[in-house]
Amino acid sequence: MRKFLFTLVLVMVSFSFTGCLQFLLSMMSSDENESSQTDLGNSDWYYNLGDNTSVTIDNVRDKEIIFVKFNNSNNVIQRSDQRILYYPNGIDTSSDKIESYDGSKSYSYRSLSDAADKAAVVAQGPIHFEHNENYGPVYAAPSSRAVSTDSVNYTDFTKGKSHNFWADTDISSSISYEQKAFTLRAGNSSCLVWVADDCYMEGEVAALSSGSKVTTAIAESIADTFAKHCGFEREVFGTESSMMIDEKNYANIDMASKSATGTLVNILLYDIGNDYSSSNASGVIGYFSSKDYYELRPSATGNTEPLRYSNEGKFFYIDAPFCNYDSSATGSYKFGGTGGVSQTVISTLFHEFQHMINFGNKVIEGGVSDNPSWHNEMLSMLAEDLMAQQLGLDAKENVAANRIPLFNRAYYNSGLTEYLKDTGKSIYSYSTAYAFGAWIAREYGGPAFIENMSKNAKTGMDSITDAIYATTGESVSPLVLYKKFIQACVYRNTFAQIYGYPTLYKKTDSRKFADGISAGLGRIDIFSSDYKYPYYDRSSDYYTGPCLISYNAAADELRPHGFTIHYVGRATSDTVVLEFSQRQSSGEQIMIYVQDSFKNKIN
């Protein structure tokens, strides 16, 4: 028979369990008033600590004990304000199978060069991240979506046609554009591909001598690939807007009559940021800028200054050197000699196209004033995830391979609903947003959920929870989603499957779309060696799963809606006691996890 006992002594609450760890603290009211959101209930192997400072758990001999600090607020919680586990009684805190970072380490942000270098080691190849410049809210009032019959046709353009376009030449600066000469090298009824003149070279043999140059074959490959797959992306994510915005007169304009390229999608290839070198294995692969959806205003100043550089139409931008990247030649730009474009760029095409679609869905049509970057990036990476199979991406080039290793190693650097704008830190937000989105999509309906999230008129967590309800009929609070995702990051796959806990190691049913393509989401084993990462100061030692911090260590900053996973140890007795310091921040929550033995070291 199960028993539940608790005693109150001064400010310390102690509670005890017998039997199979059935948690009954819901009898108390301390947790219920923490938030207006519905919380995730306690279960046999999972507990919310709440305001309590001591917990006694029975029947756990040889089990692994872990706790997580979670920040359920929009503010940073400093190290000095975080709770401490004083002493774990009945637990062996050392293990020859599990490595946790000790208390002498500082868990804080890293510089751009350090982040890129470390991530390159993690992914066993270059880490790629995209620069998505999303220019502010739309000031125009909604108007008719009627499209002119005088739309420009791709047959109006001849290969070899030259045109000057505005291009961002220094991604470290918020506004740094110059006009560059481009030439049309490929086109079809879906897109026009323009190559900067200083990045073009005739002939495959000639291009082999310069990793920064692209050929006509590269441009044609990009045009053909985009035309083949853009219809699928539109079916799932929605159709990009064909309206432009007259910010000065608070009106929308028919793009077909205003833009020199009509409603065709323009893909511009150039050396983004002028950062190409033969040894540069990381950088911006592509970006979409919503400034191009605004009417050109040469005299714009202040926060509307980017409108001075509008190209007026549907544009996104791809780094020309990355078109030549050969993932089999780690750390180098090498043209593969096949006339095709690198898989890295193929995936990025549809990442950036989602940003264009998103701007139309959420901002122009939905009228939202706040379109958080983390959610926008989540959608773009889910586009890569969903389309990986039809694009023929190798395992090493899919989005999980590029994002999960860095998430595992440094998930605590960015909160689940946070986007770090600093170029050197944003890669952490990409990895966190992808991992969070990948789990939600696999848990709540796969392609149907993604479609509902993309097409609804909401953003951020509101968009996610509405899409879950539309797909499954289930109402889920953000707090429950955060905590379920953290469970998926803590519980190893077998344990999670046996006891019904969340996991990324599940696939969704494939769905057949109008163009005949079937698409679904595959399993992701975040604990496998496919996503391993090195110890901070011992690059030869590798570990698996989200990194474990020792029970007596803390992050310098617990990020907004961020978390840290702390390994306590293996229970050496039937009963263990954990005693924590008192709560200092109302946003901090402690969750305790018990699971079977595992290891995170790669021998």
Protein Blocks (a to p, Z undefined) as FASTA:
>chain_A
ZZdddddehjbccdddehjhpafklmpmklmmmpmbdcddddfkbccekjafbdcdehig
hiacdddddddbfbdcdfklpccdfbaghiafbdfkbccddfkbccddddfklmmmmmmm
mnopacdddddddedjdfbdcddfbdcfkbccfklpcghiacdddddfbfkbfbdcdddd
dddfbdcfkbccdddfklgcehjklmmmpmkbccfklmmmmmmmmmmmmmmmmmmnopcd
fbdcdfknopaddfklmpmnljadcdddddehilacfklcbdcfbdcdfklmpccdfkbg
hjllmmmmcghiadddddfklmmpcfklghiacdehlopacfklmmmmmmmmmmmmmmmm
mmmmnopabdcfklmmmmmmmmmmmmmmmnopafklmmklmmmmmmmmmmmmpcfkbccf
blklmmmmmmmmmmmmmmmmmmnopjmmmmmmmmmccehjllmmmmmmmmnopacdfklm
mmmmmmmmmmcfklmmmnopacfbbcddddddfkopacddddddfkbmklgccdfklmkb
ccedjddddfkbccfbacehiacdddfbdcfbfbdcddddddfbfkbccdddddddddfb
dZZ
